[in-house]
Amino acid sequence: MNIYLLAITFCLVFLFITVELIRRQKLQEQYAILWLTLGFFMGMFSLFPSMLNQISRLMRIYYAPSLLFLVGLLFSLVFIMHLTIVISKLHRKLTRLVQEVALLQERVGKKESE
């Protein structure tokens, strides 16, 4: 089996799974855009491998597949940073919510004891 045919098949399956996760509301749209973009670019490089060679030559990267690893690594790092920011915001909101619930429970407990 040709490696490019395998890569195209993988990209189509990846895009199908992403769309299915969006449809079932298991993946939010803001994250889905990132994954769909990644799938699109993987598909473009699979359909037109000469494009990858041209871009790598422009960047003076002598082994074209290493450009894919570089892009994948950078994508992963940016995505991890984004998720870390989201988790930090959610943690602050959760802490605030727990504090508010504790204060409300204390008020209700005082009113019941009166």
C-alpha positions in Angstrom: 0.0 0.0 0.0 1.3 3.4 -0.9 2.2 5.6 2.1 0.5 8.6 0.7 -2.8 6.6 0.3 -2.5 5.5 3.9 -1.9 9.1 5.0 -4.9 10.3 3.1 -7.0 7.6 4.5 -5.8 8.4 8.0 -6.6 12.1 7.4 -10.1 11.4 6.2 -10.8 9.1 9.2 -9.4 11.8 11.5 -11.7 14.5 10.0 -14.7 12.2 10.1 -14.1 11.4 13.8 -13.7 15.1 14.6 -16.9 16.0 12.8 -18.7 13.2 14.5 -17.5 14.4 18.0 -18.8 17.9 17.1 -22.1 16.5 16.0 -22.5 14.5 19.2 -21.5 17.6 21.2 -18.5 15.9 22.8 -16.1 18.4 21.4 -16.6 22.2 21.6 -16.4 24.2 18.5 -13.4 26.3 19.6 -11.3 23.2 19.9 -12.8 21.5 16.9 -11.5 24.4 14.7 -8.0 23.5 15.7 -8.4 19.8 15.0 -10.1 20.4 11.7 -7.4 22.8 10.6 -4.7 20.2 11.6 -6.6 17.5 9.7 -6.9 19.8 6.6 -3.2 20.5 6.6 -2.3 16.9 7.1 -4.5 16.0 4.1 -3.0 18.7 2.0 0.5 17.5 2.6 -0.6 13.9 1.9 -2.3 14.8 -1.4 0.5 17.2 -2.5 3.8 15.9 -0.9 5.8 18.3 -3.3 4.3 21.2 -1.3 6.0 19.9 1.8 9.3 19.6 0.0 9.0 23.2 -1.3 8.2 24.6 2.1 11.0 22.7 3.8 13.5 23.9 1.1 12.4 27.5 1.7 13.0 27.0 5.4 16.4 25.3 4.7 15.2 22.1 6.3 17.0 19.3 4.4 14.7 16.4 5.4 11.1 17.3 4.6 9.4 14.9 7.1 11.3 16.6 10.0 9.2 19.8 9.1 6.1 17.8 9.9 7.6 16.8 13.3 8.5 20.4 14.0 5.0 21.7 13.1 3.4 18.9 15.1 5.6 19.7 18.1 4.8 23.4 17.9 1.1 22.7 17.5 1.2 20.4 20.6 3.0 23.0 22.7 0.5 25.8 21.7 -2.4 23.5 22.3 -1.1 22.4 25.7 -0.5 26.1 26.7 -4.0 26.9 25.7 -5.5 24.1 27.7 -3.4 25.1 30.7 -4.8 28.6 30.6 -8.4 27.2 30.3 -7.8 24.9 33.3 -6.4 27.7 35.3 -9.4 29.9 34.6 -11.7 27.1 35.5 -9.8 26.4 38.7 -10.2 30.0 39.8 -13.9 29.9 39.0 -14.4 26.7 40.9 -12.6 28.0 44.0 -14.8 31.1 43.9 -17.9 29.0 43.5 -17.0 26.7 46.5 -16.3 29.8 48.6 -19.7 31.3 47.7 -21.5 28.0 48.4 -19.8 27.7 51.8 -20.9 31.2 52.7 -24.5 30.5 51.6 -24.5 27.3 53.6 -23.3 29.2 56.7 -26.1 31.8 56.3 -28.7 29.1 55.9 -27.4 27.2 58.9 -27.6 30.4 61.0 -31.2 31.1 59.9 -32.3 27.6 60.7 -30.8 27.7 64.2 -32.7 31.0 65.0 
